[in-house]
Amino acid sequence: MTLRERLDAFPTQLVLTVLWATVGTALSIHWSNSILWVSLISIYAIVVSHWTAHLAWKGKRIAQGDDDS
């Protein structure tokens, strides 16, 4: 099994989700009164939402065979 196959088989997104949920929750509790922290979390959520939508759009184009790249 090649390194690429091993990386593709590893649930990276699941691990990162659990890590973010754990660390992000702890930091949110610790810095709950910080306006900067709330602003950064809001910006992060917006960026991740748009990135996920872009990946879904690109995946749909590839699945339909419309990808020009």
PDB file of N, CA, C, O and CB in Angstrom:
ATOM      1  N   MET A   1       0.847  -1.176   0.000  1.00  0.00           N
ATOM      2  CA  MET A   1       0.000   0.000   0.000  1.00  0.00           C
ATOM      3  C   MET A   1       0.893   1.239   0.000  1.00  0.00           C
ATOM      4  O   MET A   1       1.809   1.348   0.814  1.00  0.00           O
ATOM      5  CB  MET A   1      -0.964  -0.002   1.224  1.00  0.00           C
ATOM      6  N   THR A   2       0.625   2.165  -0.909  1.00  0.00           N
ATOM      7  CA  THR A   2       1.437   3.369  -1.008  1.00  0.00           C
ATOM      8  C   THR A   2       1.031   4.377   0.062  1.00  0.00           C
ATOM      9  O   THR A   2      -0.018   4.251   0.694  1.00  0.00           O
ATOM     10  CB  THR A   2       1.308   3.991  -2.406  1.00  0.00           C
ATOM     11  N   LEU A   3       1.880   5.372   0.247  1.00  0.00           N
ATOM     12  CA  LEU A   3       1.598   6.409   1.226  1.00  0.00           C
ATOM     13  C   LEU A   3       0.312   7.147   0.871  1.00  0.00           C
ATOM     14  O   LEU A   3      -0.490   7.455   1.753  1.00  0.00           O
ATOM     15  CB  LEU A   3       2.768   7.391   1.318  1.00  0.00           C
ATOM     16  N   ARG A   4       0.113   7.428  -0.400  1.00  0.00           N
ATOM     17  CA  ARG A   4      -1.094   8.136  -0.850  1.00  0.00           C
ATOM     18  C   ARG A   4      -2.352   7.337  -0.512  1.00  0.00           C
ATOM     19  O   ARG A   4      -3.344   7.901  -0.051  1.00  0.00           O
ATOM     20  CB  ARG A   4      -1.029   8.402  -2.370  1.00  0.00           C
ATOM     21  N   GLU A   5      -2.309   6.036  -0.739  1.00  0.00           N
ATOM     22  CA  GLU A   5      -3.459   5.180  -0.422  1.00  0.00           C
ATOM     23  C   GLU A   5      -3.715   5.151   1.080  1.00  0.00           C
ATOM     24  O   GLU A   5      -4.864   5.171   1.521  1.00  0.00           O
ATOM     25  CB  GLU A   5      -3.229   3.751  -0.944  1.00  0.00           C
ATOM     26  N   ARG A   6      -2.642   5.104   1.858  1.00  0.00           N
ATOM     27  CA  ARG A   6      -2.798   5.112   3.319  1.00  0.00           C
ATOM     28  C   ARG A   6      -3.389   6.425   3.797  1.00  0.00           C
ATOM     29  O   ARG A   6      -4.241   6.432   4.685  1.00  0.00           O
ATOM     30  CB  ARG A   6      -1.451   4.867   4.005  1.00  0.00           C
ATOM     31  N   LEU A   7      -2.944   7.549   3.214  1.00  0.00           N
ATOM     32  CA  LEU A   7      -3.493   8.847   3.588  1.00  0.00           C
ATOM     33  C   LEU A   7      -4.957   8.964   3.169  1.00  0.00           C
ATOM     34  O   LEU A   7      -5.766   9.521   3.910  1.00  0.00           O
ATOM     35  CB  LEU A   7      -2.670   9.973   2.957  1.00  0.00           C
ATOM     36  N   ASP A   8      -5.304   8.449   1.998  1.00  0.00           N
ATOM     37  CA  ASP A   8      -6.691   8.494   1.539  1.00  0.00           C
ATOM     38  C   ASP A   8      -7.605   7.641   2.422  1.00  0.00           C
ATOM     39  O   ASP A   8      -8.781   7.964   2.591  1.00  0.00           O
ATOM     40  CB  ASP A   8      -6.780   8.022   0.087  1.00  0.00           C
ATOM     41  N   ALA A   9      -7.075   6.568   2.979  1.00  0.00           N
ATOM     42  CA  ALA A   9      -7.876   5.675   3.825  1.00  0.00           C
ATOM     43  C   ALA A   9      -8.035   6.218   5.249  1.00  0.00           C
ATOM     44  O   ALA A   9      -8.938   5.795   5.970  1.00  0.00           O
ATOM     45  CB  ALA A   9      -7.237   4.288   3.871  1.00  0.00           C
ATOM     46  N   PHE A  10      -7.171   7.147   5.659  1.00  0.00           N
ATOM     47  CA  PHE A  10      -7.227   7.689   7.016  1.00  0.00           C
ATOM     48  C   PHE A  10      -8.322   8.744   7.119  1.00  0.00           C
ATOM     49  O   PHE A  10      -8.415   9.616   6.255  1.00  0.00           O
ATOM     50  CB  PHE A  10      -5.865   8.289   7.420  1.00  0.00           C
ATOM     51  N   PRO A  11      -9.160   8.681   8.169  1.00  0.00           N
ATOM     52  CA  PRO A  11     -10.263   9.646   8.306  1.00  0.00           C
ATOM     53  C   PRO A  11      -9.783  11.000   8.836  1.00  0.00           C
ATOM     54  O   PRO A  11     -10.106  11.376   9.963  1.00  0.00           O
ATOM     55  CB  PRO A  11     -11.340   9.082   9.237  1.00  0.00           C
ATOM     56  N   THR A  12      -9.024  11.720   8.038  1.00  0.00           N
ATOM     57  CA  THR A  12      -8.423  12.989   8.457  1.00  0.00           C
ATOM     58  C   THR A  12      -9.469  13.995   8.903  1.00  0.00           C
ATOM     59  O   THR A  12      -9.310  14.639   9.939  1.00  0.00           O
ATOM     60  CB  THR A  12      -7.601  13.577   7.328  1.00  0.00           C
ATOM     61  N   GLN A  13     -10.542  14.135   8.126  1.00  0.00           N
ATOM     62  CA  GLN A  13     -11.561  15.130   8.461  1.00  0.00           C
ATOM     63  C   GLN A  13     -12.253  14.807   9.784  1.00  0.00           C
ATOM     64  O   GLN A  13     -12.608  15.715  10.535  1.00  0.00           O
ATOM     65  CB  GLN A  13     -12.596  15.219   7.341  1.00  0.00           C
ATOM     66  N   LEU A  14     -12.444  13.533  10.071  1.00  0.00           N
ATOM     67  CA  LEU A  14     -13.044  13.144  11.348  1.00  0.00           C
ATOM     68  C   LEU A  14     -12.132  13.512  12.508  1.00  0.00           C
ATOM     69  O   LEU A  14     -12.589  14.047  13.517  1.00  0.00           O
ATOM     70  CB  LEU A  14     -13.342  11.640  11.368  1.00  0.00           C
ATOM     71  N   VAL A  15     -10.846  13.226  12.365  1.00  0.00           N
ATOM     72  CA  VAL A  15      -9.881  13.560  13.413  1.00  0.00           C
ATOM     73  C   VAL A  15      -9.827  15.066  13.637  1.00  0.00           C
ATOM     74  O   VAL A  15      -9.829  15.523  14.780  1.00  0.00           O
ATOM     75  CB  VAL A  15      -8.485  13.029  13.050  1.00  0.00           C
ATOM     76  N   LEU A  16      -9.780  15.837  12.562  1.00  0.00           N
ATOM     77  CA  LEU A  16      -9.746  17.293  12.693  1.00  0.00           C
ATOM     78  C   LEU A  16     -11.040  17.840  13.289  1.00  0.00           C
ATOM     79  O   LEU A  16     -11.008  18.815  14.040  1.00  0.00           O
ATOM     80  CB  LEU A  16      -9.492  17.934  11.336  1.00  0.00           C
ATOM     81  N   THR A  17     -12.163  17.232  12.968  1.00  0.00           N
ATOM     82  CA  THR A  17     -13.439  17.659  13.546  1.00  0.00           C
ATOM     83  C   THR A  17     -13.453  17.435  15.045  1.00  0.00           C
ATOM     84  O   THR A  17     -13.863  18.317  15.801  1.00  0.00           O
ATOM     85  CB  THR A  17     -14.605  16.913  12.894  1.00  0.00           C
ATOM     86  N   VAL A  18     -13.011  16.269  15.484  1.00  0.00           N
ATOM     87  CA  VAL A  18     -12.957  15.976  16.920  1.00  0.00           C
ATOM     88  C   VAL A  18     -11.967  16.904  17.616  1.00  0.00           C
ATOM     89  O   VAL A  18     -12.247  17.413  18.701  1.00  0.00           O
ATOM     90  CB  VAL A  18     -12.567  14.500  17.161  1.00  0.00           C
ATOM     91  N   LEU A  19     -10.818  17.124  16.997  1.00  0.00           N
ATOM     92  CA  LEU A  19      -9.814  18.023  17.574  1.00  0.00           C
ATOM     93  C   LEU A  19     -10.367  19.437  17.700  1.00  0.00           C
ATOM     94  O   LEU A  19     -10.236  20.063  18.752  1.00  0.00           O
ATOM     95  CB  LEU A  19      -8.535  18.028  16.718  1.00  0.00           C
ATOM     96  N   TRP A  20     -10.987  19.946  16.632  1.00  0.00           N
ATOM     97  CA  TRP A  20     -11.542  21.294  16.682  1.00  0.00           C
ATOM     98  C   TRP A  20     -12.662  21.382  17.720  1.00  0.00           C
ATOM     99  O   TRP A  20     -12.739  22.367  18.454  1.00  0.00           O
ATOM    100  CB  TRP A  20     -12.065  21.709  15.298  1.00  0.00           C
ATOM    101  N   ALA A  21     -13.522  20.379  17.792  1.00  0.00           N
ATOM    102  CA  ALA A  21     -14.607  20.407  18.767  1.00  0.00           C
ATOM    103  C   ALA A  21     -14.063  20.441  20.190  1.00  0.00           C
ATOM    104  O   ALA A  21     -14.602  21.143  21.045  1.00  0.00           O
ATOM    105  CB  ALA A  21     -15.521  19.197  18.582  1.00  0.00           C
ATOM    106  N   THR A  22     -13.004  19.690  20.445  1.00  0.00           N
ATOM    107  CA  THR A  22     -12.410  19.641  21.779  1.00  0.00           C
ATOM    108  C   THR A  22     -11.681  20.939  22.108  1.00  0.00           C
ATOM    109  O   THR A  22     -11.980  21.588  23.111  1.00  0.00           O
ATOM    110  CB  THR A  22     -11.450  18.459  21.890  1.00  0.00           C
ATOM    111  N   VAL A  23     -10.740  21.308  21.276  1.00  0.00           N
ATOM    112  CA  VAL A  23      -9.932  22.504  21.533  1.00  0.00           C
ATOM    113  C   VAL A  23     -10.782  23.766  21.397  1.00  0.00           C
ATOM    114  O   VAL A  23     -10.680  24.676  22.220  1.00  0.00           O
ATOM    115  CB  VAL A  23      -8.729  22.564  20.566  1.00  0.00           C
ATOM    116  N   GLY A  24     -11.606  23.823  20.377  1.00  0.00           N
ATOM    117  CA  GLY A  24     -12.445  24.996  20.160  1.00  0.00           C
ATOM    118  C   GLY A  24     -13.427  25.232  21.295  1.00  0.00           C
ATOM    119  O   GLY A  24     -13.658  26.375  21.689  1.00  0.00           O
ATOM    120  N   THR A  25     -14.001  24.167  21.822  1.00  0.00           N
ATOM    121  CA  THR A  25     -14.916  24.311  22.948  1.00  0.00           C
ATOM    122  C   THR A  25     -14.189  24.803  24.182  1.00  0.00           C
ATOM    123  O   THR A  25     -14.671  25.696  24.879  1.00  0.00           O
ATOM    124  CB  THR A  25     -15.609  22.991  23.244  1.00  0.00           C
ATOM    125  N   ALA A  26     -13.033  24.225  24.452  1.00  0.00           N
ATOM    126  CA  ALA A  26     -12.250  24.659  25.616  1.00  0.00           C
ATOM    127  C   ALA A  26     -11.841  26.129  25.492  1.00  0.00           C
ATOM    128  O   ALA A  26     -11.950  26.886  26.457  1.00  0.00           O
ATOM    129  CB  ALA A  26     -10.998  23.776  25.778  1.00  0.00           C
ATOM    130  N   LEU A  27     -11.379  26.527  24.327  1.00  0.00           N
ATOM    131  CA  LEU A  27     -10.985  27.927  24.125  1.00  0.00           C
ATOM    132  C   LEU A  27     -12.183  28.866  24.189  1.00  0.00           C
ATOM    133  O   LEU A  27     -12.075  29.981  24.699  1.00  0.00           O
ATOM    134  CB  LEU A  27     -10.275  28.088  22.782  1.00  0.00           C
ATOM    135  N   SER A  28     -13.316  28.420  23.676  1.00  0.00           N
ATOM    136  CA  SER A  28     -14.517  29.255  23.727  1.00  0.00           C
ATOM    137  C   SER A  28     -14.973  29.484  25.167  1.00  0.00           C
ATOM    138  O   SER A  28     -15.421  30.576  25.516  1.00  0.00           O
ATOM    139  CB  SER A  28     -15.647  28.612  22.916  1.00  0.00           C
ATOM    140  N   ILE A  29     -14.857  28.460  25.989  1.00  0.00           N
ATOM    141  CA  ILE A  29     -15.218  28.615  27.407  1.00  0.00           C
ATOM    142  C   ILE A  29     -14.222  29.540  28.103  1.00  0.00           C
ATOM    143  O   ILE A  29     -14.610  30.402  28.891  1.00  0.00           O
ATOM    144  CB  ILE A  29     -15.259  27.235  28.120  1.00  0.00           C
ATOM    145  N   HIS A  30     -12.945  29.354  27.808  1.00  0.00           N
ATOM    146  CA  HIS A  30     -11.899  30.160  28.447  1.00  0.00           C
ATOM    147  C   HIS A  30     -11.989  31.631  28.036  1.00  0.00           C
ATOM    148  O   HIS A  30     -11.837  32.517  28.877  1.00  0.00           O
ATOM    149  CB  HIS A  30     -10.516  29.605  28.094  1.00  0.00           C
ATOM    150  N   TRP A  31     -12.231  31.892  26.765  1.00  0.00           N
ATOM    151  CA  TRP A  31     -12.270  33.256  26.251  1.00  0.00           C
ATOM    152  C   TRP A  31     -13.691  33.717  25.938  1.00  0.00           C
ATOM    153  O   TRP A  31     -13.904  34.484  25.000  1.00  0.00           O
ATOM    154  CB  TRP A  31     -11.415  33.364  25.009  1.00  0.00           C
ATOM    155  N   SER A  32     -14.654  33.255  26.716  1.00  0.00           N
ATOM    156  CA  SER A  32     -16.056  33.538  26.407  1.00  0.00           C
ATOM    157  C   SER A  32     -16.409  35.026  26.469  1.00  0.00           C
ATOM    158  O   SER A  32     -17.390  35.443  25.852  1.00  0.00           O
ATOM    159  CB  SER A  32     -16.940  32.780  27.357  1.00  0.00           C
ATOM    160  N   ASN A  33     -15.641  35.829  27.190  1.00  0.00           N
ATOM    161  CA  ASN A  33     -15.941  37.255  27.299  1.00  0.00           C
ATOM    162  C   ASN A  33     -15.123  38.112  26.333  1.00  0.00           C
ATOM    163  O   ASN A  33     -15.163  39.339  26.424  1.00  0.00           O
ATOM    164  CB  ASN A  33     -15.697  37.718  28.711  1.00  0.00           C
ATOM    165  N   SER A  34     -14.404  37.509  25.437  1.00  0.00           N
ATOM    166  CA  SER A  34     -13.551  38.243  24.512  1.00  0.00           C
ATOM    167  C   SER A  34     -14.286  38.505  23.196  1.00  0.00           C
ATOM    168  O   SER A  34     -14.693  37.569  22.508  1.00  0.00           O
ATOM    169  CB  SER A  34     -12.247  37.469  24.254  1.00  0.00           C
ATOM    170  N   ILE A  35     -14.450  39.769  22.858  1.00  0.00           N
ATOM    171  CA  ILE A  35     -15.096  40.131  21.598  1.00  0.00           C
ATOM    172  C   ILE A  35     -14.226  39.703  20.417  1.00  0.00           C
ATOM    173  O   ILE A  35     -14.748  39.279  19.386  1.00  0.00           O
ATOM    174  CB  ILE A  35     -15.370  41.652  21.544  1.00  0.00           C
ATOM    175  N   LEU A  36     -12.913  39.810  20.560  1.00  0.00           N
ATOM    176  CA  LEU A  36     -12.012  39.373  19.487  1.00  0.00           C
ATOM    177  C   LEU A  36     -12.200  37.889  19.195  1.00  0.00           C
ATOM    178  O   LEU A  36     -12.245  37.488  18.032  1.00  0.00           O
ATOM    179  CB  LEU A  36     -10.546  39.656  19.862  1.00  0.00           C
ATOM    180  N   TRP A  37     -12.310  37.081  20.224  1.00  0.00           N
ATOM    181  CA  TRP A  37     -12.480  35.639  20.045  1.00  0.00           C
ATOM    182  C   TRP A  37     -13.781  35.344  19.302  1.00  0.00           C
ATOM    183  O   TRP A  37     -13.796  34.524  18.384  1.00  0.00           O
ATOM    184  CB  TRP A  37     -12.466  34.917  21.410  1.00  0.00           C
ATOM    185  N   VAL A  38     -14.852  35.991  19.684  1.00  0.00           N
ATOM    186  CA  VAL A  38     -16.134  35.781  19.017  1.00  0.00           C
ATOM    187  C   VAL A  38     -16.040  36.195  17.551  1.00  0.00           C
ATOM    188  O   VAL A  38     -16.580  35.516  16.677  1.00  0.00           O
ATOM    189  CB  VAL A  38     -17.253  36.570  19.729  1.00  0.00           C
ATOM    190  N   SER A  39     -15.368  37.291  17.283  1.00  0.00           N
ATOM    191  CA  SER A  39     -15.190  37.741  15.898  1.00  0.00           C
ATOM    192  C   SER A  39     -14.385  36.736  15.084  1.00  0.00           C
ATOM    193  O   SER A  39     -14.744  36.424  13.949  1.00  0.00           O
ATOM    194  CB  SER A  39     -14.500  39.105  15.866  1.00  0.00           C
ATOM    195  N   LEU A  40     -13.305  36.232  15.657  1.00  0.00           N
ATOM    196  CA  LEU A  40     -12.470  35.262  14.940  1.00  0.00           C
ATOM    197  C   LEU A  40     -13.225  33.962  14.674  1.00  0.00           C
ATOM    198  O   LEU A  40     -13.094  33.382  13.596  1.00  0.00           O
ATOM    199  CB  LEU A  40     -11.195  34.968  15.737  1.00  0.00           C
ATOM    200  N   ILE A  41     -14.005  33.505  15.633  1.00  0.00           N
ATOM    201  CA  ILE A  41     -14.790  32.281  15.439  1.00  0.00           C
ATOM    202  C   ILE A  41     -15.829  32.497  14.338  1.00  0.00           C
ATOM    203  O   ILE A  41     -16.073  31.601  13.530  1.00  0.00           O
ATOM    204  CB  ILE A  41     -15.485  31.855  16.764  1.00  0.00           C
ATOM    205  N   SER A  42     -16.437  33.680  14.305  1.00  0.00           N
ATOM    206  CA  SER A  42     -17.425  33.981  13.274  1.00  0.00           C
ATOM    207  C   SER A  42     -16.784  33.993  11.890  1.00  0.00           C
ATOM    208  O   SER A  42     -17.341  33.438  10.943  1.00  0.00           O
ATOM    209  CB  SER A  42     -18.097  35.328  13.556  1.00  0.00           C
ATOM    210  N   ILE A  43     -15.636  34.613  11.772  1.00  0.00           N
ATOM    211  CA  ILE A  43     -14.918  34.646  10.495  1.00  0.00           C
ATOM    212  C   ILE A  43     -14.517  33.241  10.075  1.00  0.00           C
ATOM    213  O   ILE A  43     -14.647  32.877   8.907  1.00  0.00           O
ATOM    214  CB  ILE A  43     -13.674  35.548  10.591  1.00  0.00           C
ATOM    215  N   TYR A  44     -14.030  32.450  11.025  1.00  0.00           N
ATOM    216  CA  TYR A  44     -13.651  31.066  10.737  1.00  0.00           C
ATOM    217  C   TYR A  44     -14.862  30.290  10.200  1.00  0.00           C
ATOM    218  O   TYR A  44     -14.741  29.552   9.222  1.00  0.00           O
ATOM    219  CB  TYR A  44     -13.085  30.377  12.013  1.00  0.00           C
ATOM    220  N   ALA A  45     -16.012  30.455  10.829  1.00  0.00           N
ATOM    221  CA  ALA A  45     -17.212  29.737  10.392  1.00  0.00           C
ATOM    222  C   ALA A  45     -17.610  30.136   8.979  1.00  0.00           C
ATOM    223  O   ALA A  45     -18.004  29.285   8.181  1.00  0.00           O
ATOM    224  CB  ALA A  45     -18.371  30.000  11.352  1.00  0.00           C
ATOM    225  N   ILE A  46     -17.511  31.405   8.667  1.00  0.00           N
ATOM    226  CA  ILE A  46     -17.854  31.879   7.326  1.00  0.00           C
ATOM    227  C   ILE A  46     -16.895  31.293   6.289  1.00  0.00           C
ATOM    228  O   ILE A  46     -17.327  30.812   5.241  1.00  0.00           O
ATOM    229  CB  ILE A  46     -17.822  33.421   7.272  1.00  0.00           C
ATOM    230  N   VAL A  47     -15.603  31.333   6.582  1.00  0.00           N
ATOM    231  CA  VAL A  47     -14.603  30.812   5.646  1.00  0.00           C
ATOM    232  C   VAL A  47     -14.803  29.316   5.423  1.00  0.00           C
ATOM    233  O   VAL A  47     -14.777  28.852   4.284  1.00  0.00           O
ATOM    234  CB  VAL A  47     -13.179  31.087   6.167  1.00  0.00           C
ATOM    235  N   VAL A  48     -14.998  28.570   6.488  1.00  0.00           N
ATOM    236  CA  VAL A  48     -15.176  27.119   6.356  1.00  0.00           C
ATOM    237  C   VAL A  48     -16.447  26.794   5.580  1.00  0.00           C
ATOM    238  O   VAL A  48     -16.457  25.871   4.766  1.00  0.00           O
ATOM    239  CB  VAL A  48     -15.220  26.453   7.742  1.00  0.00           C
ATOM    240  N   SER A  49     -17.510  27.537   5.824  1.00  0.00           N
ATOM    241  CA  SER A  49     -18.760  27.303   5.097  1.00  0.00           C
ATOM    242  C   SER A  49     -18.582  27.527   3.600  1.00  0.00           C
ATOM    243  O   SER A  49     -19.046  26.726   2.789  1.00  0.00           O
ATOM    244  CB  SER A  49     -19.866  28.215   5.632  1.00  0.00           C
ATOM    245  N   HIS A  50     -17.916  28.603   3.239  1.00  0.00           N
ATOM    246  CA  HIS A  50     -17.706  28.883   1.816  1.00  0.00           C
ATOM    247  C   HIS A  50     -16.747  27.875   1.190  1.00  0.00           C
ATOM    248  O   HIS A  50     -16.963  27.458   0.052  1.00  0.00           O
ATOM    249  CB  HIS A  50     -17.166  30.306   1.625  1.00  0.00           C
ATOM    250  N   TRP A  51     -15.711  27.479   1.890  1.00  0.00           N
ATOM    251  CA  TRP A  51     -14.773  26.493   1.370  1.00  0.00           C
ATOM    252  C   TRP A  51     -15.475  25.153   1.144  1.00  0.00           C
ATOM    253  O   TRP A  51     -15.258  24.501   0.123  1.00  0.00           O
ATOM    254  CB  TRP A  51     -13.582  26.321   2.332  1.00  0.00           C
ATOM    255  N   THR A  52     -16.315  24.744   2.094  1.00  0.00           N
ATOM    256  CA  THR A  52     -17.058  23.493   1.954  1.00  0.00           C
ATOM    257  C   THR A  52     -18.010  23.553   0.767  1.00  0.00           C
ATOM    258  O   THR A  52     -18.134  22.586   0.015  1.00  0.00           O
ATOM    259  CB  THR A  52     -17.835  23.185   3.236  1.00  0.00           C
ATOM    260  N   ALA A  53     -18.678  24.681   0.600  1.00  0.00           N
ATOM    261  CA  ALA A  53     -19.576  24.836  -0.548  1.00  0.00           C
ATOM    262  C   ALA A  53     -18.798  24.769  -1.859  1.00  0.00           C
ATOM    263  O   ALA A  53     -19.267  24.177  -2.831  1.00  0.00           O
ATOM    264  CB  ALA A  53     -20.344  26.168  -0.456  1.00  0.00           C
ATOM    265  N   HIS A  54     -17.620  25.369  -1.889  1.00  0.00           N
ATOM    266  CA  HIS A  54     -16.789  25.316  -3.091  1.00  0.00           C
ATOM    267  C   HIS A  54     -16.384  23.877  -3.407  1.00  0.00           C
ATOM    268  O   HIS A  54     -16.450  23.448  -4.559  1.00  0.00           O
ATOM    269  CB  HIS A  54     -15.538  26.195  -2.918  1.00  0.00           C
ATOM    270  N   LEU A  55     -15.968  23.137  -2.387  1.00  0.00           N
ATOM    271  CA  LEU A  55     -15.581  21.744  -2.614  1.00  0.00           C
ATOM    272  C   LEU A  55     -16.755  20.904  -3.104  1.00  0.00           C
ATOM    273  O   LEU A  55     -16.588  20.047  -3.972  1.00  0.00           O
ATOM    274  CB  LEU A  55     -15.013  21.142  -1.334  1.00  0.00           C
ATOM    275  N   ALA A  56     -17.942  21.149  -2.551  1.00  0.00           N
ATOM    276  CA  ALA A  56     -19.128  20.421  -3.002  1.00  0.00           C
ATOM    277  C   ALA A  56     -19.451  20.761  -4.458  1.00  0.00           C
ATOM    278  O   ALA A  56     -19.781  19.877  -5.248  1.00  0.00           O
ATOM    279  CB  ALA A  56     -20.335  20.745  -2.099  1.00  0.00           C
ATOM    280  N   TRP A  57     -19.354  22.046  -4.810  1.00  0.00           N
ATOM    281  CA  TRP A  57     -19.602  22.477  -6.183  1.00  0.00           C
ATOM    282  C   TRP A  57     -18.600  21.834  -7.145  1.00  0.00           C
ATOM    283  O   TRP A  57     -18.970  21.352  -8.216  1.00  0.00           O
ATOM    284  CB  TRP A  57     -19.529  24.010  -6.285  1.00  0.00           C
ATOM    285  N   LYS A  58     -17.323  21.835  -6.742  1.00  0.00           N
ATOM    286  CA  LYS A  58     -16.287  21.251  -7.595  1.00  0.00           C
ATOM    287  C   LYS A  58     -16.492  19.738  -7.740  1.00  0.00           C
ATOM    288  O   LYS A  58     -16.345  19.188  -8.832  1.00  0.00           O
ATOM    289  CB  LYS A  58     -14.885  21.547  -7.017  1.00  0.00           C
ATOM    290  N   GLY A  59     -16.831  19.076  -6.633  1.00  0.00           N
ATOM    291  CA  GLY A  59     -17.096  17.638  -6.688  1.00  0.00           C
ATOM    292  C   GLY A  59     -18.270  17.298  -7.586  1.00  0.00           C
ATOM    293  O   GLY A  59     -18.244  16.302  -8.308  1.00  0.00           O
ATOM    294  N   LYS A  60     -19.302  18.133  -7.539  1.00  0.00           N
ATOM    295  CA  LYS A  60     -20.464  17.918  -8.398  1.00  0.00           C
ATOM    296  C   LYS A  60     -20.080  18.070  -9.869  1.00  0.00           C
ATOM    297  O   LYS A  60     -20.511  17.285 -10.713  1.00  0.00           O
ATOM    298  CB  LYS A  60     -21.591  18.902  -8.037  1.00  0.00           C
ATOM    299  N   ARG A  61     -19.271  19.078 -10.169  1.00  0.00           N
ATOM    300  CA  ARG A  61     -18.829  19.281 -11.564  1.00  0.00           C
ATOM    301  C   ARG A  61     -17.987  18.103 -12.041  1.00  0.00           C
ATOM    302  O   ARG A  61     -18.133  17.653 -13.177  1.00  0.00           O
ATOM    303  CB  ARG A  61     -18.020  20.596 -11.695  1.00  0.00           C
ATOM    304  N   ILE A  62     -17.115  17.607 -11.185  1.00  0.00           N
ATOM    305  CA  ILE A  62     -16.278  16.467 -11.563  1.00  0.00           C
ATOM    306  C   ILE A  62     -17.148  15.228 -11.782  1.00  0.00           C
ATOM    307  O   ILE A  62     -16.940  14.474 -12.733  1.00  0.00           O
ATOM    308  CB  ILE A  62     -15.205  16.191 -10.477  1.00  0.00           C
ATOM    309  N   ALA A  63     -18.123  15.027 -10.895  1.00  0.00           N
ATOM    310  CA  ALA A  63     -19.010  13.857 -11.020  1.00  0.00           C
ATOM    311  C   ALA A  63     -19.837  13.922 -12.296  1.00  0.00           C
ATOM    312  O   ALA A  63     -20.149  12.887 -12.885  1.00  0.00           O
ATOM    313  CB  ALA A  63     -19.942  13.756  -9.804  1.00  0.00           C
ATOM    314  N   GLN A  64     -20.192  15.123 -12.728  1.00  0.00           N
ATOM    315  CA  GLN A  64     -20.964  15.276 -13.956  1.00  0.00           C
ATOM    316  C   GLN A  64     -20.078  15.302 -15.199  1.00  0.00           C
ATOM    317  O   GLN A  64     -20.582  15.257 -16.321  1.00  0.00           O
ATOM    318  CB  GLN A  64     -21.789  16.543 -13.890  1.00  0.00           C
ATOM    319  N   GLY A  65     -18.777  15.372 -15.005  1.00  0.00           N
ATOM    320  CA  GLY A  65     -17.861  15.405 -16.127  1.00  0.00           C
ATOM    321  C   GLY A  65     -17.723  16.774 -16.760  1.00  0.00           C
ATOM    322  O   GLY A  65     -17.291  16.890 -17.907  1.00  0.00           O
ATOM    323  N   ASP A  66     -18.090  17.823 -16.014  1.00  0.00           N
ATOM    324  CA  ASP A  66     -18.028  19.196 -16.538  1.00  0.00           C
ATOM    325  C   ASP A  66     -16.756  19.920 -16.155  1.00  0.00           C
ATOM    326  O   ASP A  66     -16.596  21.087 -16.515  1.00  0.00           O
ATOM    327  CB  ASP A  66     -19.209  19.987 -16.051  1.00  0.00           C
ATOM    328  N   ASP A  67     -15.850  19.287 -15.445  1.00  0.00           N
ATOM    329  CA  ASP A  67     -14.652  19.976 -14.962  1.00  0.00           C
ATOM    330  C   ASP A  67     -13.680  20.205 -16.107  1.00  0.00           C
ATOM    331  O   ASP A  67     -13.304  19.268 -16.812  1.00  0.00           O
ATOM    332  CB  ASP A  67     -13.972  19.169 -13.838  1.00  0.00           C
ATOM    333  N   ASP A  68     -13.275  21.459 -16.289  1.00  0.00           N
ATOM    334  CA  ASP A  68     -12.359  21.820 -17.362  1.00  0.00           C
ATOM    335  C   ASP A  68     -10.901  21.811 -16.939  1.00  0.00           C
ATOM    336  O   ASP A  68     -10.017  21.948 -17.785  1.00  0.00           O
ATOM    337  CB  ASP A  68     -12.709  23.167 -17.889  1.00  0.00           C
ATOM    338  N   SER A  69     -10.630  21.653 -15.651  1.00  0.00           N
ATOM    339  CA  SER A  69      -9.249  21.716 -15.178  1.00  0.00           C
ATOM    340  C   SER A  69      -8.541  20.389 -15.253  1.00  0.00           C
ATOM    341  O   SER A  69      -7.369  20.293 -14.887  1.00  0.00           O
ATOM    342  CB  SER A  69      -9.211  22.213 -13.776  1.00  0.00           C
TER     343      SER A  69
END
